[in-house]
Amino acid sequence: MTDTQTLAERIHAGDRRALARAITLVESGRADHRAQATELLEALKGKGRQAVRIGLSGTPGVGKSTFIESFGCLLTEKGLKVAVLAVDPSSARSGGSILGDKTRMERLSRDPRAFIRPSPSQSHLGGVARRTREAVALCEAAGFDVVLIETVGVGQSETVVAEMSDLFILLLAPAGGDELQGVKRGIMEMADMILVNKADGDLKPAATRTCADYAGALKLLRKRPQDPEGFPKAMMVSALAEEGLEKAWEEMTALVEWRRQNGFFDGAREAQARYWFGEEVRQGLLKRLEGEAARAVMDELSRRVAEGDITATRAAEEALARIGA
């Protein structure tokens, strides 16, 4: 039996150390590791269970880590196995990342039914790491019931997480109506639920107003076919006081069940698979441009463009033809 087959069997048996090792493998950029990762993912295809994938995005300081810890503990108390894939921003200069989510979720990290894996974004746009999708597949193969995918933060690119999740949750903090201007319409249109966090103490009146503002804004958006009546919706929660979390989970499970019964759940998964196939092809083509022969062609044509000998458009066509892309 090969090392890959052994690793696949250990993951399928729920071995946490094997899962952590496998995620490290799929995150590696080395050619030999990529080959092993591809073999591993093929070996695990169709195994495990179909977890509910929940993407979480939110403005800085909204309390994503606190929410995930409280919400994750709620789910584990119900007997569910929860995996958390938390993406930390990487330094554009050094490439380093603090990876502090595990220390911020101390209570959840000690829970035997939970698995927390922080990963550096490595300056990859989309709010998620380059291989987060593959890490999700590994967690499903390991038998987790719910996979929480925390993005770097809110922005136009953070909507990529919606292409790998069944539910996309936007977490916001109590604020005046001005915050409504700061959240891009695109991310609101993709959100299945908006949760206004920190709805406790002195902030509760502000949270009530913010929730009402977003509920009104959501009603103005065009109704999506994959949503039952009343969705997308805005709700108030308090991760610190652990209030509203039970209701939020009930609404999430109701939405997932409705989509399953009406064929939207599987349809979305199929569309996501096609999206990531296209992404892999695009990334593969970009990788080919880094080869020595391709770089020589690019350098030559780049010089001719700079000298005005050829237009950028014609040079690009010639480069693609010569590289064979």
C-alpha positions in Angstrom: 0.0 0.0 0.0 1.4 3.4 -1.0 1.9 6.3 1.5 -1.0 8.2 -0.3 -3.4 5.2 0.2 -2.4 4.9 3.8 -2.9 8.6 4.4 -6.3 8.4 2.6 -7.4 5.5 4.9 -6.3 7.4 8.0 -8.2 10.5 7.0 -11.3 8.5 6.2 -11.0 7.0 9.7 -11.1 10.5 11.2 -7.4 10.7 12.2 -6.8 14.4 13.0 -3.0 14.3 12.5 -3.5 12.7 9.1 -6.0 15.4 8.1 -3.6 18.2 9.2 -0.7 16.6 7.3 -3.0 16.3 4.2 -3.9 20.0 4.3 -0.3 20.9 4.6 0.3 18.7 1.5 -2.4 20.3 -0.6 -1.2 23.8 0.4 2.3 23.1 -0.8 3.4 24.5 -4.1 6.1 21.9 -4.8 5.5 19.9 -8.0 6.0 16.5 -6.2 3.6 17.5 -3.4 1.0 18.7 -6.0 1.2 15.3 -7.6 0.7 13.5 -4.3 -2.1 15.9 -3.4 -4.0 15.2 -6.6 -3.6 11.4 -6.0 -4.8 11.8 -2.5 -7.9 13.8 -3.5 -8.7 11.2 -6.2 -8.4 8.4 -3.6 -10.8 10.2 -1.2 -13.3 11.2 -3.9 -16.9 10.1 -2.9 -15.8 9.1 0.6 -16.9 10.7 3.9 -20.0 12.7 4.1 -21.6 15.7 2.5 -20.9 18.4 5.0 -22.7 21.7 5.2 -20.2 24.2 4.0 -20.7 27.7 5.5 -18.7 30.6 4.3 -18.2 33.5 6.7 -17.1 37.0 5.8 -17.3 40.2 7.8 -15.9 43.7 8.4 -12.7 44.0 10.5 -13.5 44.0 14.2 -16.9 42.4 13.8 -15.9 39.5 16.0 -15.6 36.7 13.5 -13.4 34.6 15.7 -15.6 35.0 18.7 -18.7 34.2 16.6 -17.1 31.1 15.1 -16.0 29.9 18.6 -19.5 30.3 20.1 -21.3 29.0 17.1 -18.9 26.1 16.7 -19.4 25.1 20.4 -23.2 25.3 19.9 -22.9 22.8 17.0 -20.5 20.4 18.8 -22.9 20.4 21.8 -25.5 19.1 19.4 -23.2 16.2 18.6 -22.0 17.6 15.3 -18.3 17.5 14.1 -17.1 20.9 13.1 -14.1 21.9 11.0 -13.0 25.5 10.9 -10.8 26.7 8.0 -9.6 30.2 9.0 -7.7 32.2 6.5 -5.2 34.8 7.9 -3.9 37.6 5.7 -0.3 37.2 4.6 2.2 40.0 4.4 2.7 41.3 0.9 6.3 42.0 1.7 7.5 38.9 3.6 4.7 36.4 2.8 4.5 35.7 6.5 1.2 35.3 8.4 0.4 35.4 12.1 -2.1 32.5 12.0 -3.6 33.6 15.3 -7.1 32.2 14.9 -6.4 29.0 16.9 -5.2 31.0 19.9 -8.3 33.2 19.7 -10.6 30.2 19.7 -9.1 28.5 22.8 -12.4 26.9 24.0 -13.3 25.5 20.6 -9.7 24.3 19.9 -9.9 22.1 23.0 -13.2 20.5 21.9 -12.6 16.9 20.7 -15.4 17.3 18.1 -13.8 20.4 16.5 -10.8 20.9 14.2 -9.3 24.3 13.5 -6.9 24.9 10.7 -5.5 28.4 10.2 -4.0 29.0 6.7 -2.1 31.9 5.2 -3.8 33.6 2.3 -0.4 33.9 0.6 -1.7 37.2 -1.0 -4.2 35.1 -2.9 -7.2 37.2 -3.8 -10.7 36.0 -2.9 -10.4 36.1 0.9 -9.5 32.4 0.9 -6.2 30.5 0.5 -5.3 29.1 -2.9 -6.2 25.5 -1.8 -9.0 26.1 0.7 -11.5 24.3 -1.6 -9.3 21.1 -1.4 -9.0 21.5 2.4 -12.8 21.5 2.5 -12.9 18.2 0.5 -10.4 16.7 2.9 -12.6 17.7 5.9 -15.6 16.1 4.3 -13.7 12.9 3.7 -12.7 12.9 7.4 -16.4 12.9 8.4 -17.1 16.4 9.5 -20.7 17.5 9.5 -20.1 21.3 9.2 -17.2 23.1 7.6 -16.9 26.8 8.5 -14.7 28.8 6.1 -13.6 32.2 7.5 -12.4 34.7 5.0 -9.8 37.4 5.5 -12.4 40.2 5.5 -15.0 42.1 3.5 -14.1 43.3 0.0 -15.1 42.9 -3.6 -12.9 39.8 -3.9 -14.1 38.1 -0.8 -17.1 36.7 -2.7 -14.9 33.8 -4.0 -15.8 32.0 -0.8 -19.4 31.8 -2.1 -18.0 29.5 -4.9 -17.1 26.8 -2.3 -19.8 27.1 0.3 -23.5 26.0 0.5 -24.3 29.1 2.7 -22.7 32.5 2.6 -23.0 34.4 5.8 -22.1 38.1 6.1 -21.3 39.1 9.6 -21.6 42.8 10.5 -21.3 45.0 13.6 -23.8 47.5 15.0 -23.3 50.9 13.3 -25.2 53.7 11.8 -26.8 53.6 8.4 -23.5 54.8 7.0 -22.1 51.3 7.1 -24.6 50.3 4.5 -22.7 52.5 2.1 -19.4 50.7 2.9 -20.6 47.2 2.1 -20.4 46.4 -1.6 -23.7 45.5 -3.2 -22.1 42.5 -4.8 -21.4 40.8 -1.5 -24.9 41.6 -0.2 -26.4 40.0 -3.3 -24.4 36.8 -2.7 -25.1 36.6 1.1 -27.8 34.1 2.2 -28.0 35.6 5.6 -26.7 38.8 7.3 -26.0 38.4 11.0 -25.5 41.6 13.0 -23.2 40.6 15.8 -22.6 42.3 19.2 -26.4 42.7 19.8 -26.0 43.0 23.5 -25.6 45.6 26.3 -25.4 49.2 25.2 -25.0 48.1 21.6 -28.3 46.3 21.3 -30.4 49.4 20.2 -27.8 50.2 17.5 -27.8 46.5 16.5 -31.6 46.6 16.2 -31.4 49.7 13.9 -28.6 48.1 11.8 -30.6 44.9 11.4 -33.7 46.8 10.3 -31.6 48.8 7.8 -30.2 45.7 6.2 -33.5 43.9 6.2 -35.0 46.8 4.3 -32.0 46.8 1.9 -32.4 43.0 1.2 -36.0 43.5 0.3 -34.9 45.8 -2.5 -32.7 43.2 -4.1 -34.1 40.9 -6.8 -35.4 37.6 -5.4 -33.2 34.7 -6.3 -34.7 31.4 -7.5 -32.6 29.4 -4.9 -34.2 31.3 -2.0 -37.5 30.4 -0.3 -39.8 33.2 0.9 -38.1 35.4 3.5 -34.6 34.8 2.3 -32.0 36.3 2.3 -32.7 37.7 5.7 -31.0 39.8 8.4 -30.8 38.7 12.0 -29.3 39.8 15.3 -26.8 37.6 17.3 -24.5 38.1 20.2 -21.5 35.7 20.1 -20.3 37.0 23.5 -23.6 36.5 25.2 -24.3 33.4 23.0 -27.8 34.8 22.0 -29.5 34.3 18.7 -27.1 31.6 17.6 -29.6 28.7 18.0 -32.1 30.6 15.9 -29.5 31.4 13.3 -28.6 27.7 13.0 -32.3 26.8 12.7 -32.7 29.2 9.8 -29.5 27.9 8.1 -30.6 24.3 8.3 -34.1 25.2 7.1 -32.6 27.0 4.1 -30.2 24.1 3.3 -33.1 21.6 3.6 -35.4 23.7 1.3 -32.6 23.8 -1.3 -32.0 20.1 -1.1 -35.7 19.3 -1.6 -36.0 21.7 -4.6 -32.8 20.6 -6.4 -30.8 23.8 -5.8 -28.3 22.3 -3.4 -26.9 19.7 -5.8 -27.2 22.2 -8.7 -25.0 24.7 -6.9 -22.4 22.1 -6.0 -22.2 21.1 -9.7 -21.8 24.8 -10.8 -19.1 25.2 -8.2 -17.2 22.1 -9.5 -17.3 23.6 -13.1 -16.1 27.0 -11.7 -13.1 25.4 -10.0 -12.3 23.2 -13.0 -12.0 26.5 -15.0 -9.9 28.1 -12.3 -7.5 25.1 -12.3 -7.1 25.4 -16.1 -6.4 29.1 -15.8 -3.9 28.7 -13.0 -2.2 25.9 -15.0 -1.9 28.2 -18.0 -0.4 31.0 -15.9 2.1 28.5 -14.4 3.3 27.6 -17.9 4.2 31.3 -18.4 6.7 30.9 -15.6 8.7 28.3 -17.5 12.2 29.1 -18.9 11.1 29.0 -22.6 8.0 31.0 -22.0 10.0 33.7 -20.0 12.4 34.0 -23.0 9.5 34.7 -25.3 7.9 37.1 -22.9 11.1 39.0 -22.4 11.7 39.3 -26.1 8.2 40.5 -26.9 8.1 42.8 -23.9 11.3 44.5 -25.1 9.7 45.0 -28.6 6.5 46.4 -27.1 8.6 48.9 -25.0 10.6 49.9 -28.1 7.4 50.5 -30.1 8.2 47.8 -32.6 4.9 46.0 -32.0 1.6 46.7 -30.3 0.8 45.1 -26.9 -2.2 43.4 -28.5 -0.3 41.8 -31.4 2.6 40.8 -29.0 0.1 39.0 -26.7 -1.3 37.1 -29.7 2.2 36.1 -30.8 3.2 35.1 -27.3 0.3 32.8 -26.9 0.9 31.3 -30.3 4.6 30.7 -29.6 4.1 29.3 -26.1 1.4 27.1 -27.3 -1.2 28.3 -24.7 
